[in-house]
Amino acid sequence: MNAKNLILGLSVAAIGLSSCCNTSTKTNVSLKNEADTASFYIGYMYGSNITGNGIEDINMDAIIAGMNSALQKKDAPADMMQMNMFLQKYTQKAMMAKAEKALKAGEEFLAANAKKDGIKTTESGLQYKIEKEGTGAIPADTSVVRVHYKGTLIDGTEFDSSYKRGEPTEFPVNRVIKGWTEALQLMPVGSKWTLYIPSNLAYGPQGARGAIGPNETLIFEVELIDIVDPNAQK
């Protein structure tokens, strides 16, 4: 499994696909059977795709009208290629606007955060705060480590948590985002740090779809539990 995906931790299972007919899903419609549940999940995935592409100015009536037209096989666009080109340009424009907004917000956040007590900033721009100082070994970039972590955006939106999954995660230090790779090589085992990772040390202008958009600054609470391969320690 790709270690970056472990850090991202955006599992499709969170949608609830493990239950083909989950009537406990909180919606404004009644999901009485498998067809109802499948229909809701299809809509959820389409909605996730829209927001994942940075499109925020949504006309729900137009979306529903378009879906109805497709399902009823009527009122199709005269030129499908032109439709695809329009959507591609529109999506790119939306993503660029979202990226610029996130980059500015991240820069402002980090500038203010750097002035707070206990915040340390490295040459790369990575910021961290030592919540608990460990006394163990420090990983090398080739080490495999075991950690607990929680990841949020600067607005507090949580996008992943090993704590919620109930078990720590293991991965190679050099197979995660740059901010993690740098920080882990500074942390003694037993440490608990809060990392403030600028977008260029995270997922950059591409983002990671889902909750992590383009140019997002990320915050991680990281607890370094152990180095799995002792032969790779510094």
C-alpha positions in Angstrom: 0.0 0.0 0.0 1.3 3.5 -0.9 2.4 5.2 2.3 1.1 8.6 1.2 -2.3 7.0 1.0 -1.8 5.9 4.6 -1.2 9.5 5.6 -4.1 10.7 3.5 -6.3 8.0 4.9 -9.4 8.9 2.8 -11.0 5.5 2.7 -14.0 4.7 0.4 -15.2 2.5 3.3 -16.0 5.7 5.2 -18.9 6.2 2.7 -20.3 2.9 4.0 -20.0 0.7 0.9 -19.4 -2.2 3.2 -23.1 -2.3 3.7 -25.0 -2.6 0.5 -28.2 -1.5 2.1 -27.5 0.7 5.1 -30.7 2.3 6.2 -28.9 4.1 9.1 -27.3 6.5 6.6 -28.3 10.0 7.6 -30.1 11.5 4.6 -33.3 13.4 3.9 -34.6 10.5 1.8 -35.7 7.1 3.0 -33.4 4.3 1.8 -35.7 1.3 1.9 -33.9 -1.2 -0.3 -30.6 -1.9 -2.1 -31.6 0.2 -5.1 -32.3 3.2 -2.9 -29.0 2.8 -1.1 -27.0 2.3 -4.4 -28.7 5.4 -5.8 -27.7 7.5 -2.8 -24.1 6.2 -3.0 -23.9 7.1 -6.7 -25.1 10.6 -5.9 -22.6 10.9 -3.1 -19.7 9.8 -5.3 -20.7 12.3 -8.0 -21.0 15.0 -5.4 -17.6 14.1 -4.0 -16.1 14.3 -7.5 -17.5 17.8 -8.0 -16.2 19.2 -4.8 -12.9 17.3 -5.2 -12.4 19.2 -8.5 -12.7 22.5 -6.7 -16.2 23.5 -8.0 -18.0 25.4 -5.4 -20.5 27.5 -7.4 -23.2 24.8 -7.8 -26.7 25.0 -9.2 -28.4 21.9 -7.8 -31.5 22.4 -10.0 -29.3 22.4 -13.1 -27.4 19.3 -11.9 -30.6 17.4 -11.3 -32.0 18.5 -14.6 -28.9 17.2 -16.4 -29.0 13.9 -14.6 -32.7 13.4 -15.4 -31.9 14.2 -19.1 -29.2 11.6 -19.1 -31.3 9.0 -17.4 -34.2 9.6 -19.7 -31.9 9.8 -22.7 -33.2 13.1 -23.9 -32.0 16.7 -24.4 -28.4 15.6 -24.9 -25.8 18.3 -25.7 -25.5 18.6 -29.5 -21.7 18.4 -29.3 -20.3 16.0 -26.6 -16.7 17.0 -27.4 -17.6 20.7 -26.9 -19.3 19.8 -23.6 -16.2 17.9 -22.4 -13.9 20.8 -23.4 -16.2 23.3 -21.6 -16.2 21.2 -18.4 -12.4 20.7 -18.6 -11.8 24.5 -18.9 -14.4 25.3 -16.2 -12.9 22.8 -13.8 -9.3 24.0 -14.4 -10.5 27.6 -13.7 -12.2 26.5 -10.5 -9.2 24.6 -9.4 -6.8 27.5 -10.0 -9.0 29.9 -8.1 -9.2 27.4 -5.2 -5.5 26.8 -5.3 -4.7 30.6 -5.1 -7.1 31.1 -2.3 -5.6 28.1 -0.3 -2.0 29.2 -0.9 -2.7 32.7 0.4 -4.6 31.4 3.4 -1.8 29.0 4.2 0.9 31.6 3.9 -1.0 34.0 6.2 -1.7 31.2 8.7 2.0 30.1 8.8 3.2 33.7 9.2 1.0 34.2 12.2 1.7 30.8 13.6 5.5 31.3 13.5 5.1 34.1 16.1 3.5 31.8 18.6 5.3 30.5 21.7 7.0 27.1 21.2 6.8 27.1 17.4 10.0 26.2 15.6 10.6 26.7 11.9 13.1 24.8 9.7 14.9 26.1 6.6 12.3 24.4 4.4 9.5 26.3 6.0 8.2 23.3 8.1 6.9 24.4 11.4 6.5 22.2 14.5 5.8 22.4 18.2 7.1 19.8 20.7 4.1 18.6 22.8 6.1 15.8 24.4 9.9 15.3 24.1 10.9 11.7 23.5 14.1 10.1 24.6 14.4 7.2 22.1 16.3 6.8 18.8 15.8 9.1 15.9 14.6 7.5 12.6 16.7 7.6 9.4 15.1 8.3 6.0 15.3 4.5 5.3 13.6 3.6 8.6 10.1 2.1 8.9 8.2 3.8 11.8 5.1 3.2 13.8 3.0 6.3 14.5 -0.3 7.6 15.7 -1.5 10.8 14.0 -4.4 13.1 13.3 -4.5 15.4 10.2 -6.5 18.6 9.8 -6.7 21.5 7.5 -6.1 25.0 8.9 -9.8 25.6 9.3 -10.0 22.6 11.7 -11.5 20.1 9.2 -10.2 16.6 10.1 -9.4 14.5 7.1 -7.7 11.5 8.7 -6.9 9.9 12.1 -5.2 6.7 13.1 -6.7 7.2 16.6 -10.2 6.9 15.2 -9.2 3.8 13.3 -8.0 2.3 16.6 -4.5 1.3 15.6 -1.2 3.1 14.7 0.2 3.1 11.2 3.5 1.8 9.9 5.4 3.2 6.8 8.9 4.0 5.5 10.0 7.5 6.4 11.0 8.3 2.8 7.7 7.3 1.3 5.5 10.0 2.7 5.0 13.7 2.1 8.1 15.8 2.4 7.0 17.5 5.6 6.6 14.2 7.3 10.0 12.9 6.0 11.8 15.9 7.4 10.0 16.0 10.8 10.4 12.3 11.5 14.2 12.6 11.1 14.2 15.2 13.9 11.9 13.3 16.3 13.2 10.9 19.0 10.9 7.9 19.6 8.4 8.7 22.3 7.9 12.3 21.0 4.6 13.9 20.3 4.7 16.9 17.9 2.3 19.1 16.1 3.4 19.7 12.5 2.4 22.7 10.4 3.2 21.7 6.8 3.2 24.2 4.0 1.7 23.0 0.8 5.0 22.6 -1.1 6.0 20.1 1.6 2.6 18.4 1.4 0.5 17.7 -1.7 1.2 20.9 -3.5 -0.9 22.4 -6.3 -2.4 18.9 -7.2 -3.8 18.3 -3.8 -5.0 14.8 -2.9 -8.6 15.1 -4.0 -11.3 14.5 -1.4 -10.8 16.8 1.7 -7.3 18.0 0.7 -7.5 20.5 -2.1 -4.7 22.2 -4.1 -2.1 24.2 -2.1 -3.5 23.2 1.3 -1.4 23.8 4.4 -1.8 20.8 6.6 -1.6 20.3 10.4 -0.7 16.9 11.9 -0.6 15.7 15.5 2.1 13.0 15.4 3.1 10.5 18.0 6.3 8.6 17.1 5.8 5.2 18.9 8.6 3.1 17.5 11.1 2.4 14.8 10.1 -0.9 13.4 13.5 -1.7 11.8 16.2 -1.1 14.4 18.9 -1.7 11.8 17.9 1.5 10.0 18.1 3.8 13.0 20.6 6.7 13.2 
